[in-house]
């Protein structure tokens, strides 16, 4: 056994949470992939473990992470994996593949739970329950770095100064709330540069969605009052805002200022409409999230509602992966800790059942939030109604998912029969290229599976090899296939991984005819790969969709009836590859249009590049300038001028 001091957790973001010294134990077991070898490796390390909280990682013979777990007492927890007869089949398979363990001790069980969630998010182990949808949530940002604060949609790191409200379930929920705020409070949404350069009000002022502070239609004090009202509305004090608008409307009417009274009336009407269109009634409950589970045929659906300030800020459906044979209470606990790694926990989390380790989970969420977090089961009153509504939505979403899965399974079986595959394909890769007369060439790979498109597995390839002639589609396809499958041979030569980034496909579709198919075969032959199922998909005469011709290795080609469901499915796959390839090409072209020849000069930063362009006007003028002219540019030293001159003139 070898013992190595850890110093800090594997996830750098967790370092400040764990202050006490930790230890990592690694025990190498036999390479033979069987249950006895796995038990032996676990038993060896279990004998030396402390009875302290911590996190353990099960590794296979290649060093890949199989499973990550946390424990209140590491010794007793890890020892349970040696009692094979008591393990479910899922964990028995995991033990059979285990060849080494990595252990990190922590101060307490709550810290172990947080570290476990961070490591799961980083390694995505195949035997853990995984939150598939890890896309960041959108927020509303009320910026406070300007005399006239701006309200906007925000996603990502919180670097701007201001108040963040969220999370919202989707961008649609944010847009709906932003539209309401514009109608109610007339706050600006334009950028600071746009604001500074206005000479007359924009269209938003004309349609009564902005108070036009950019041209002085409202003073700073009046705008600040609107901002305070918006802040109160987002904090859940909509009834106070409603009462204030009512008083202002009456005062304007009494003063015979009917035009202003009409403005207050319209704002009051908009607020009343928004309050009446809330999908669920959570008034008086403050900030809370609601989660409910539904399970059927080995699949689990989790429905989430987000309530902030008594207002419904949207809902989202999640389908966590690797939930077979896992108790629902454990699924819920694992989901919650992973979910709140990306979103701040509210004061109250309502669930339809008590998650596993509820007390420890609440402590971990409190540490994330910096305040107390309550996890409760809705059993009576409004809480029960909210949880029941979430549970009903979860069941309905799961029913729709299963119906779609049945259709998808039928289509995959049809593909297996159509292309003579041994089994329905679990991973389909579709390839396409995009360029304009050979410029900004990009190859694209999209991936589809049993549950639809796997967008996290999409890849783009910048065509960069010197031997690939610009505009040569066949050479581009040859380069893409050579790079993609050379990487696959390097990372997974035995084709073991099923969830890896470069997993091997069961079926490959190529947007093109005989030439593209032949180019792909040549690239694979160079790598010694001869057993991939390749199919070229070419559009019919005049590129008519619906009359596609399918080309297979060996010269076989055929078409499908225009109304065949399989043809429609293959068209969707091909169109998605086409969309992704064009998007990648446009992004690359836009970046190239905004670039400057000076970007390639070593040692020239943004400030000196700006100085040169301001002095000479264009990049071409800089390239043609003499050394003496370059030295005359302000802010450019003699050494920099010499470097620029040498770069262009050798």
C-alpha positions as CSV (number, residue, x, y, z in Angstrom):
1,X,0.0,0.0,0.0
2,X,1.2,3.5,-0.8
3,X,0.1,6.6,1.1
4,X,0.3,10.1,-0.4
5,X,-0.7,13.3,1.4
6,X,-3.4,15.0,-0.5
7,X,-2.9,18.6,0.6
8,X,-6.2,19.7,-1.0
9,X,-9.2,18.1,-2.6
10,X,-9.0,17.2,-6.3
11,X,-11.5,19.9,-7.2
12,X,-9.7,23.3,-6.8
13,X,-13.0,25.0,-6.0
14,X,-13.4,23.0,-2.9
15,X,-10.1,23.9,-1.3
16,X,-11.5,26.7,0.9
17,X,-14.1,24.3,2.3
18,X,-11.7,21.8,3.6
19,X,-9.0,23.1,5.9
20,X,-7.9,20.0,7.9
21,X,-5.1,17.9,6.5
22,X,-6.3,15.0,4.5
23,X,-4.8,11.7,3.3
24,X,-5.1,9.8,0.1
25,X,-4.7,6.0,0.1
26,X,-4.2,4.1,-3.2
27,X,-4.1,0.4,-3.4
28,X,-3.4,-1.4,-6.6
29,X,-5.1,-4.7,-7.2
30,X,-4.9,-7.3,-9.8
31,X,-5.7,-6.5,-13.4
32,X,-7.9,-9.6,-13.9
33,X,-11.5,-8.3,-14.4
34,X,-13.4,-10.5,-12.0
35,X,-15.3,-10.2,-8.7
36,X,-12.6,-11.8,-6.6
37,X,-10.0,-9.4,-7.7
38,X,-12.2,-6.4,-6.9
39,X,-13.1,-7.7,-3.5
40,X,-9.4,-8.3,-2.8
41,X,-8.4,-4.8,-3.8
42,X,-11.2,-3.3,-1.6
43,X,-10.4,-5.6,1.4
44,X,-6.7,-4.6,1.3
45,X,-7.4,-0.9,1.6
46,X,-10.3,-1.3,4.1
47,X,-7.9,-2.8,6.6
48,X,-5.9,0.5,6.8
49,X,-8.7,3.1,6.7
50,X,-9.6,5.3,9.6
51,X,-13.1,5.6,11.0
52,X,-13.5,9.2,9.8
53,X,-15.8,10.9,7.3
54,X,-14.5,11.1,3.8
55,X,-15.0,10.4,0.1
56,X,-13.8,7.3,-1.7
57,X,-13.3,6.6,-5.4
58,X,-13.5,3.2,-7.1
59,X,-11.1,2.9,-10.0
60,X,-10.8,0.3,-12.7
61,X,-7.6,-1.2,-14.1
62,X,-7.1,1.7,-16.5
63,X,-7.5,4.3,-13.6
64,X,-10.9,5.5,-14.8
65,X,-13.4,6.4,-12.0
66,X,-16.2,3.9,-11.6
67,X,-18.0,5.2,-8.6
68,X,-17.7,8.0,-6.0
69,X,-19.2,7.8,-2.6
70,X,-19.1,9.5,0.8
71,X,-19.1,8.0,4.2
72,X,-19.5,9.0,7.9
73,X,-17.0,6.3,8.8
74,X,-14.8,5.3,5.9
75,X,-13.6,1.9,7.3
76,X,-17.1,0.5,7.9
77,X,-18.5,1.9,4.7
78,X,-15.8,0.6,2.3
79,X,-15.9,-2.8,4.1
80,X,-19.5,-3.3,3.1
81,X,-18.4,-3.7,-0.6
82,X,-16.6,-6.9,0.3
83,X,-19.9,-8.5,1.4
84,X,-20.9,-9.3,-2.2
85,X,-24.0,-11.3,-1.3
86,X,-25.6,-8.2,0.2
87,X,-24.9,-5.9,-2.7
88,X,-27.4,-5.2,-5.5
89,X,-26.4,-6.3,-9.0
90,X,-25.3,-2.8,-10.0
91,X,-22.8,-2.6,-7.2
92,X,-21.6,-6.1,-7.8
93,X,-20.7,-5.2,-11.4
94,X,-18.9,-2.2,-10.0
95,X,-16.9,-4.2,-7.5
96,X,-16.0,-6.7,-10.3
97,X,-14.3,-3.9,-12.2
98,X,-12.6,-2.2,-9.2
99,X,-8.8,-2.5,-9.1
100,X,-7.9,0.5,-6.9
101,X,-9.3,3.0,-4.5
102,X,-8.6,6.6,-3.7
103,X,-9.7,8.0,-0.3
104,X,-9.9,11.6,0.9
105,X,-10.8,12.3,4.5
106,X,-12.8,15.3,5.6
107,X,-13.8,17.1,8.8
108,X,-17.4,15.9,8.8
109,X,-20.0,14.2,6.7
110,X,-21.5,17.4,5.3
111,X,-18.1,18.3,3.8
112,X,-17.8,14.8,2.4
113,X,-21.2,15.2,0.7
114,X,-20.1,18.5,-0.9
115,X,-16.8,17.0,-2.1
116,X,-18.6,14.0,-3.4
117,X,-20.9,16.2,-5.5
118,X,-18.0,18.1,-6.9
119,X,-16.1,15.0,-7.9
120,X,-19.2,13.4,-9.5
121,X,-19.6,16.5,-11.6
122,X,-16.0,16.4,-12.6
123,X,-15.6,12.7,-13.4
124,X,-19.1,11.6,-14.4
125,X,-18.6,8.0,-13.1
126,X,-20.9,5.4,-14.7
127,X,-22.2,3.9,-11.5
128,X,-23.3,7.1,-9.8
129,X,-26.7,8.8,-10.3
130,X,-25.9,11.7,-12.6
131,X,-27.7,15.0,-13.2
132,X,-27.6,15.1,-17.0
133,X,-28.8,18.7,-17.4
134,X,-25.9,20.7,-16.0
135,X,-26.6,23.7,-18.0
136,X,-26.3,26.9,-16.0
137,X,-29.6,28.6,-15.0
138,X,-30.6,32.1,-16.2
139,X,-31.0,35.0,-13.8
140,X,-32.3,38.5,-13.9
141,X,-29.6,41.0,-13.1
142,X,-30.4,44.5,-11.8
143,X,-27.1,46.3,-12.4
144,X,-26.0,48.9,-10.0
145,X,-22.8,50.3,-11.6
146,X,-24.7,53.1,-13.4
147,X,-26.7,56.2,-12.3
148,X,-29.6,54.6,-14.2
149,X,-29.5,50.9,-13.4
150,X,-30.1,48.5,-16.2
151,X,-32.2,45.3,-16.0
152,X,-31.1,42.3,-18.1
153,X,-31.0,38.6,-18.5
154,X,-27.8,37.0,-17.1
155,X,-26.3,33.5,-17.3
156,X,-22.8,32.5,-16.1
157,X,-20.3,33.9,-13.7
158,X,-21.5,36.8,-11.5
159,X,-18.9,39.4,-12.2
160,X,-21.1,42.4,-12.7
161,X,-22.1,44.6,-9.7
162,X,-25.7,44.4,-8.9
163,X,-28.5,42.2,-7.5
164,X,-29.2,38.8,-9.1
165,X,-32.7,37.3,-8.9
166,X,-33.2,33.6,-9.7
167,X,-32.7,30.9,-10.7
168,X,-35.3,30.8,-13.4
169,X,-36.3,27.5,-14.9
170,X,-35.6,28.6,-18.5
171,X,-34.8,31.6,-20.7
172,X,-38.5,31.8,-21.6
173,X,-39.4,32.3,-17.9
174,X,-36.8,35.1,-17.7
175,X,-38.0,36.8,-20.8
176,X,-41.6,36.7,-19.6
177,X,-40.6,38.3,-16.3
178,X,-38.4,40.9,-18.0
179,X,-41.4,41.8,-20.3
180,X,-43.5,42.3,-17.2
181,X,-40.9,44.4,-15.5
182,X,-40.6,46.6,-18.6
183,X,-44.3,47.2,-18.7
184,X,-44.6,47.8,-15.0
185,X,-41.5,49.8,-14.2
186,X,-40.2,51.2,-17.5
187,X,-36.6,50.3,-16.7
188,X,-34.0,50.5,-19.4
189,X,-32.5,47.3,-20.9
190,X,-30.0,48.9,-23.4
191,X,-26.2,48.7,-23.0
192,X,-24.3,51.6,-21.4
193,X,-22.7,52.6,-24.8
194,X,-26.1,52.7,-26.5
195,X,-27.5,54.7,-23.6
196,X,-24.7,57.3,-23.8
197,X,-25.1,57.9,-27.5
198,X,-28.9,58.4,-27.8
199,X,-30.2,61.7,-29.0
200,X,-33.9,60.8,-29.0
201,X,-36.0,58.0,-27.4
202,X,-35.9,54.5,-28.9
203,X,-38.9,52.3,-29.9
204,X,-39.2,50.9,-26.3
205,X,-40.2,54.4,-25.1
206,X,-42.8,54.7,-27.9
207,X,-44.5,51.4,-26.9
208,X,-44.3,52.4,-23.2
209,X,-41.7,49.9,-22.1
210,X,-39.0,52.3,-21.1
211,X,-39.0,55.7,-19.3
212,X,-36.2,57.0,-21.6
213,X,-33.7,58.2,-19.0
214,X,-31.1,58.4,-21.9
215,X,-32.7,61.6,-23.1
216,X,-33.9,63.1,-19.8
217,X,-37.5,62.1,-20.0
218,X,-37.2,61.1,-16.3
219,X,-34.8,62.4,-13.7
220,X,-32.5,60.3,-11.6
221,X,-34.7,60.5,-8.5
222,X,-37.8,59.4,-10.4
223,X,-35.9,56.6,-12.0
224,X,-34.5,55.5,-8.6
225,X,-38.1,55.2,-7.4
226,X,-39.0,52.9,-10.3
227,X,-35.9,50.8,-9.5
228,X,-37.1,50.5,-5.9
229,X,-40.5,49.4,-7.0
230,X,-39.0,46.8,-9.3
231,X,-36.7,45.5,-6.5
232,X,-39.8,45.2,-4.2
233,X,-41.7,43.3,-6.9
234,X,-38.8,40.8,-7.4
235,X,-38.5,40.4,-3.6
236,X,-42.1,39.2,-3.5
237,X,-43.8,42.5,-2.4
238,X,-46.1,42.8,-5.3
239,X,-49.1,43.6,-3.2
240,X,-47.3,46.7,-1.8
241,X,-46.4,47.8,-5.3
242,X,-50.0,47.3,-6.4
243,X,-51.3,49.4,-3.5
244,X,-48.7,52.2,-4.3
245,X,-49.8,52.3,-7.9
246,X,-53.4,52.5,-6.9
247,X,-52.7,55.5,-4.7
248,X,-50.6,57.2,-7.4
249,X,-53.4,56.7,-9.9
250,X,-56.0,58.3,-7.6
251,X,-53.7,61.2,-6.8
252,X,-53.1,61.9,-10.5
253,X,-56.8,61.7,-11.2
254,X,-57.7,64.1,-8.4
255,X,-55.1,66.6,-9.7
256,X,-56.8,66.3,-13.2
257,X,-53.6,64.8,-14.6
258,X,-55.5,62.2,-16.5
259,X,-52.7,61.3,-18.8
260,X,-50.5,60.3,-15.9
261,X,-53.4,58.5,-14.3
262,X,-53.8,56.5,-17.5
263,X,-50.1,55.5,-17.2
264,X,-50.6,54.3,-13.7
265,X,-53.8,52.5,-14.7
266,X,-52.0,50.6,-17.5
267,X,-49.2,49.6,-15.1
268,X,-51.7,48.5,-12.5
269,X,-53.6,46.5,-15.1
270,X,-50.4,44.7,-16.2
271,X,-49.5,43.8,-12.6
272,X,-53.0,42.4,-12.0
273,X,-52.8,40.3,-15.2
274,X,-49.4,38.9,-14.2
275,X,-50.7,37.9,-10.7
276,X,-53.6,36.2,-12.3
277,X,-51.5,34.2,-14.7
278,X,-49.3,32.4,-12.2
279,X,-49.4,28.7,-12.9
280,X,-49.4,27.9,-9.2
281,X,-50.4,29.8,-6.1
282,X,-47.5,30.2,-3.7
283,X,-48.3,33.5,-2.1
284,X,-47.0,33.8,1.4
285,X,-44.4,31.0,1.1
286,X,-41.5,33.2,0.2
287,X,-38.5,31.5,-1.5
288,X,-38.7,27.7,-2.1
289,X,-38.0,24.9,-4.6
290,X,-40.3,22.0,-5.0
291,X,-39.2,18.5,-6.2
292,X,-41.3,15.4,-6.9
293,X,-40.3,12.0,-8.4
294,X,-41.9,9.6,-10.6
295,X,-40.5,6.2,-11.7
296,X,-41.5,3.6,-14.2
297,X,-39.7,0.9,-16.2
298,X,-36.4,1.7,-14.7
299,X,-36.5,5.4,-15.5
300,X,-36.9,8.3,-13.0
301,X,-38.3,11.7,-13.7
302,X,-37.8,14.7,-11.3
303,X,-40.1,17.7,-11.6
304,X,-38.8,21.0,-10.2
305,X,-40.8,24.2,-9.5
306,X,-39.0,27.4,-8.6
307,X,-40.8,29.9,-6.3
308,X,-39.2,33.2,-5.4
309,X,-41.0,35.8,-3.4
310,X,-44.3,33.9,-3.7
311,X,-44.0,34.0,-7.5
312,X,-43.7,31.1,-9.9
313,X,-40.4,31.5,-11.8
314,X,-40.9,28.4,-13.9
315,X,-40.4,24.7,-13.8
316,X,-38.1,22.1,-15.3
317,X,-38.1,18.4,-15.8
318,X,-35.0,16.3,-15.2
319,X,-34.2,12.7,-16.1
320,X,-31.1,11.6,-14.0
321,X,-28.9,8.9,-15.5
322,X,-27.8,5.6,-13.9
323,X,-30.9,5.2,-11.6
324,X,-31.6,1.5,-12.2
325,X,-31.7,-0.5,-9.0
326,X,-31.1,2.7,-6.9
327,X,-33.7,3.5,-4.2
328,X,-35.6,6.7,-5.0
329,X,-34.6,8.3,-1.7
330,X,-30.9,7.9,-2.7
331,X,-31.7,9.2,-6.2
332,X,-33.3,12.3,-4.7
333,X,-30.5,13.0,-2.3
334,X,-27.8,12.6,-5.0
335,X,-29.8,14.8,-7.4
336,X,-30.3,17.6,-4.9
337,X,-26.7,17.9,-3.9
338,X,-25.6,18.0,-7.6
339,X,-28.3,20.4,-8.5
340,X,-27.4,22.9,-5.8
341,X,-23.8,22.8,-6.8
342,X,-24.9,25.0,-9.8
343,X,-27.7,27.0,-8.1
344,X,-28.0,28.7,-4.7
345,X,-30.3,26.9,-2.4
346,X,-33.4,28.7,-1.1
347,X,-34.5,28.8,2.5
348,X,-37.0,26.0,2.0
349,X,-36.8,22.8,-0.2
350,X,-40.0,20.9,-0.5
351,X,-40.0,17.2,-1.6
352,X,-42.5,14.5,-2.0
353,X,-40.4,12.1,0.1
354,X,-37.6,12.4,2.6
355,X,-34.2,12.1,0.8
356,X,-31.6,9.8,2.1
357,X,-29.5,11.4,4.8
358,X,-31.8,14.4,5.0
359,X,-30.1,15.9,8.0
360,X,-26.6,15.8,6.5
361,X,-28.0,17.0,3.2
362,X,-29.6,20.1,4.9
363,X,-26.2,20.8,6.6
364,X,-24.4,20.6,3.3
365,X,-26.9,23.0,1.6
366,X,-26.7,25.4,4.5
367,X,-22.9,25.5,4.0
368,X,-23.4,26.2,0.3
369,X,-26.0,29.0,1.0
370,X,-24.3,30.5,4.1
371,X,-27.5,30.3,6.1
372,X,-30.0,27.7,7.3
373,X,-31.8,25.6,4.7
374,X,-34.8,23.5,5.6
375,X,-35.7,20.3,3.7
376,X,-39.4,19.4,4.3
377,X,-42.0,17.0,3.0
378,X,-45.2,18.7,1.9
379,X,-47.8,16.9,4.0
380,X,-50.6,19.5,4.6
381,X,-52.1,22.8,3.5
382,X,-50.6,24.7,0.6
383,X,-47.3,22.8,0.8
384,X,-49.1,19.5,0.1
385,X,-51.0,21.0,-2.9
386,X,-47.7,22.3,-4.4
387,X,-46.0,18.9,-4.0
388,X,-49.0,17.1,-5.4
389,X,-49.0,19.3,-8.4
390,X,-45.3,18.7,-9.0
391,X,-45.8,15.0,-8.6
392,X,-48.6,15.0,-11.2
393,X,-46.4,16.9,-13.6
394,X,-43.6,14.4,-13.0
395,X,-45.8,11.5,-13.9
396,X,-47.1,13.1,-17.0
397,X,-43.6,14.0,-18.2
398,X,-42.4,10.5,-17.6
399,X,-45.3,9.1,-19.6
400,X,-44.4,11.3,-22.5
401,X,-40.8,10.3,-22.2
402,X,-41.6,6.6,-22.2
403,X,-43.8,7.1,-25.3
404,X,-41.0,8.9,-27.1
405,X,-38.5,6.2,-26.0
406,X,-40.8,3.5,-27.5
407,X,-40.9,5.3,-30.8
408,X,-37.2,5.9,-30.7
409,X,-36.5,2.2,-30.0
410,X,-38.7,1.2,-32.9
411,X,-36.7,3.5,-35.2
412,X,-33.4,2.2,-34.0
413,X,-34.5,-1.4,-34.6
414,X,-35.5,-0.3,-38.1
415,X,-32.0,1.1,-38.7
416,X,-30.5,-2.1,-37.6
417,X,-32.5,-4.1,-40.1
418,X,-32.0,-1.5,-42.9
419,X,-28.2,-1.4,-42.6
420,X,-27.7,-5.1,-41.4
421,X,-26.4,-4.2,-37.9
422,X,-26.1,-6.9,-35.2
423,X,-28.2,-4.9,-32.8
424,X,-30.0,-1.5,-32.6
425,X,-27.3,1.2,-32.5
426,X,-26.7,2.8,-29.2
427,X,-24.5,5.6,-30.6
428,X,-25.0,7.1,-34.1
429,X,-22.5,9.7,-35.4
430,X,-23.3,12.0,-38.3
431,X,-20.7,14.0,-40.2
432,X,-20.8,17.0,-42.4
433,X,-18.5,19.8,-43.6
434,X,-19.1,23.5,-44.1
435,X,-17.1,26.2,-45.9
436,X,-17.4,29.0,-48.4
437,X,-15.1,28.6,-51.4
438,X,-12.7,26.8,-49.2
439,X,-12.4,29.5,-46.5
440,X,-13.1,28.9,-42.8
441,X,-13.5,25.2,-43.4
442,X,-15.1,23.2,-40.5
443,X,-16.0,19.6,-40.1
444,X,-18.8,18.7,-37.7
445,X,-19.8,15.5,-35.8
446,X,-23.2,15.2,-34.1
447,X,-24.2,12.2,-32.0
448,X,-27.6,10.6,-31.4
449,X,-28.5,7.8,-29.1
450,X,-31.5,6.0,-27.6
451,X,-32.7,9.2,-26.0
452,X,-32.2,11.6,-28.8
453,X,-29.4,13.9,-29.7
454,X,-26.4,13.9,-27.2
455,X,-25.3,17.5,-27.6
456,X,-22.6,17.2,-25.0
457,X,-20.8,14.8,-27.4
458,X,-20.9,17.1,-30.4
459,X,-17.5,18.0,-31.9
460,X,-16.2,20.4,-34.5
461,X,-12.9,20.0,-36.4
462,X,-11.1,23.1,-37.8
463,X,-9.6,21.9,-41.1
464,X,-5.9,22.8,-40.7
465,X,-3.7,20.1,-42.4
466,X,-1.5,21.5,-45.2
467,X,-2.3,18.5,-47.4
468,X,-6.1,19.3,-47.3
469,X,-6.7,21.5,-50.3
470,X,-9.2,24.4,-49.6
471,X,-12.7,23.5,-50.8
472,X,-11.9,19.8,-51.3
473,X,-14.8,18.1,-49.6
474,X,-13.3,14.6,-49.9
475,X,-10.0,15.7,-48.4
476,X,-11.8,17.5,-45.6
477,X,-13.8,14.3,-44.8
478,X,-10.6,12.3,-44.8
479,X,-9.0,14.6,-42.3
480,X,-12.0,14.6,-40.0
481,X,-12.2,10.8,-39.9
482,X,-8.5,10.4,-39.4
483,X,-8.4,12.8,-36.5
484,X,-11.5,11.5,-34.8
485,X,-10.7,7.8,-34.9
486,X,-7.0,8.3,-34.2
487,X,-8.2,9.9,-31.0
488,X,-10.6,7.1,-30.3
489,X,-7.8,4.5,-30.8
490,X,-5.6,6.4,-28.4
491,X,-8.1,6.9,-25.6
492,X,-10.1,3.6,-25.9
493,X,-8.3,1.1,-28.1
494,X,-10.3,-1.8,-26.7
495,X,-13.6,-0.1,-27.2
496,X,-14.7,-0.6,-23.6
497,X,-16.1,2.8,-22.8
498,X,-19.8,3.4,-23.4
499,X,-20.2,7.0,-22.0
500,X,-16.8,8.4,-22.9
501,X,-16.3,11.6,-25.0
502,X,-14.7,9.6,-27.8
503,X,-16.7,6.3,-27.5
504,X,-16.9,4.2,-30.6
505,X,-20.1,4.5,-32.7
506,X,-22.3,1.7,-33.7
507,X,-23.4,3.5,-36.9
508,X,-21.8,6.3,-38.9
509,X,-23.8,8.4,-41.3
510,X,-21.9,10.7,-43.8
511,X,-23.6,13.6,-45.5
512,X,-22.5,12.9,-49.0
513,X,-22.3,10.4,-51.7
514,X,-19.7,7.9,-53.0
515,X,-16.8,10.3,-52.8
516,X,-17.3,11.2,-49.2
517,X,-17.9,7.6,-48.2
518,X,-14.7,6.5,-50.1
519,X,-12.7,9.3,-48.3
520,X,-13.9,8.1,-44.9
521,X,-13.0,4.5,-45.8
522,X,-9.5,5.5,-46.9
523,X,-8.9,7.3,-43.5
524,X,-10.1,4.4,-41.5
525,X,-8.0,2.0,-43.6
526,X,-4.9,4.0,-42.8
527,X,-5.7,3.5,-39.1
528,X,-6.4,-0.2,-39.6
529,X,-10.2,0.1,-38.8
530,X,-12.4,-2.0,-41.0
531,X,-15.4,-3.0,-38.9
532,X,-17.3,0.3,-38.6
533,X,-20.8,0.5,-40.2
534,X,-20.6,3.4,-42.7
535,X,-23.4,4.9,-44.7
536,X,-23.3,7.8,-47.1
537,X,-26.5,9.8,-47.4
538,X,-26.8,11.9,-50.6
539,X,-29.8,14.1,-51.5
540,X,-31.6,13.3,-54.7
541,X,-31.7,15.2,-58.0
542,X,-31.6,19.0,-57.5
543,X,-30.8,18.3,-53.8
544,X,-34.4,17.3,-53.3
545,X,-35.1,16.1,-49.7
546,X,-37.2,13.0,-49.7
547,X,-35.3,11.3,-52.6
548,X,-32.1,10.5,-50.7
549,X,-29.8,7.7,-51.9
550,X,-28.0,5.6,-49.4
551,X,-24.5,4.3,-50.3
552,X,-22.9,1.4,-48.4
553,X,-19.3,0.1,-48.6
554,X,-19.0,-2.5,-51.4
555,X,-21.0,-0.5,-53.9
556,X,-24.5,-1.2,-52.7
557,X,-27.0,1.7,-52.9
558,X,-30.7,2.0,-52.5
559,X,-33.5,4.5,-51.7
560,X,-36.5,4.5,-49.4
561,X,-40.1,5.3,-50.1
562,X,-40.8,9.1,-49.6
563,X,-43.2,8.4,-46.6
564,X,-41.0,5.9,-44.8
565,X,-40.6,6.8,-41.1
566,X,-37.0,5.7,-41.2
567,X,-36.3,8.2,-44.0
568,X,-37.8,11.0,-41.9
569,X,-35.6,10.0,-39.0
570,X,-32.4,9.9,-41.1
571,X,-33.3,13.3,-42.5
572,X,-33.6,14.7,-39.0
573,X,-30.1,13.3,-38.1
574,X,-28.6,14.7,-41.3
575,X,-30.3,18.1,-40.9
576,X,-28.9,18.4,-37.3
577,X,-25.4,17.7,-38.6
578,X,-25.9,20.3,-41.3
579,X,-27.2,22.9,-38.8
580,X,-24.3,22.3,-36.4
581,X,-21.7,22.5,-39.2
582,X,-23.1,25.7,-40.6
583,X,-23.2,27.2,-37.1
584,X,-19.6,26.3,-36.5
585,X,-18.6,27.7,-39.8
586,X,-20.4,31.0,-39.2
587,X,-18.8,31.4,-35.8
588,X,-15.4,30.8,-37.3
589,X,-16.1,33.2,-40.1
590,X,-17.3,36.0,-37.8
591,X,-14.2,35.6,-35.6
592,X,-12.0,35.8,-38.7
593,X,-13.8,39.0,-39.9
594,X,-13.1,40.7,-36.6
595,X,-9.4,39.7,-36.5
596,X,-6.4,41.8,-37.5
597,X,-3.1,41.0,-39.2
598,X,-1.4,42.4,-36.1
599,X,-2.9,39.6,-34.0
600,X,-0.1,37.3,-35.4
601,X,2.7,39.6,-34.4
602,X,4.4,38.3,-31.3
603,X,4.7,40.7,-28.4
604,X,1.9,43.0,-29.6
605,X,-0.9,43.4,-27.1
606,X,-4.2,45.2,-27.4
607,X,-2.9,48.6,-26.4
608,X,0.0,48.6,-28.9
609,X,-2.2,47.1,-31.6
610,X,-4.7,49.9,-31.1
611,X,-1.9,52.6,-31.2
612,X,-0.6,51.2,-34.5
613,X,-4.0,51.1,-36.1
614,X,-5.0,54.6,-34.8
615,X,-1.7,55.9,-36.3
616,X,-1.7,54.1,-39.7
617,X,-5.4,53.4,-40.2
618,X,-5.3,49.8,-41.4
619,X,-3.4,46.6,-40.9
620,X,-2.1,46.7,-44.5
621,X,-0.6,50.2,-43.9
622,X,1.2,48.8,-40.8
623,X,2.6,46.0,-42.9
624,X,3.8,48.3,-45.6
625,X,5.3,50.9,-43.2
626,X,9.0,51.5,-43.0
627,X,11.0,51.1,-39.8
628,X,11.3,54.8,-39.4
629,X,7.5,55.3,-39.8
630,X,6.8,52.6,-37.3
631,X,9.1,54.3,-34.8
632,X,7.1,57.5,-35.2
633,X,3.8,55.9,-33.9
634,X,2.9,57.1,-30.4
635,X,3.3,54.5,-27.7
636,X,5.5,52.3,-29.9
637,X,9.1,51.8,-28.7
638,X,12.0,51.2,-31.0
639,X,12.2,47.5,-30.0
640,X,8.5,47.0,-30.8
641,X,8.8,48.8,-34.1
642,X,11.8,46.6,-35.0
643,X,9.7,43.5,-34.0
644,X,6.8,44.5,-36.2
645,X,9.1,45.4,-39.1
646,X,11.0,42.1,-38.8
647,X,7.8,40.1,-38.7
648,X,6.6,41.5,-42.0
649,X,9.9,41.8,-43.8
650,X,11.9,38.9,-42.5
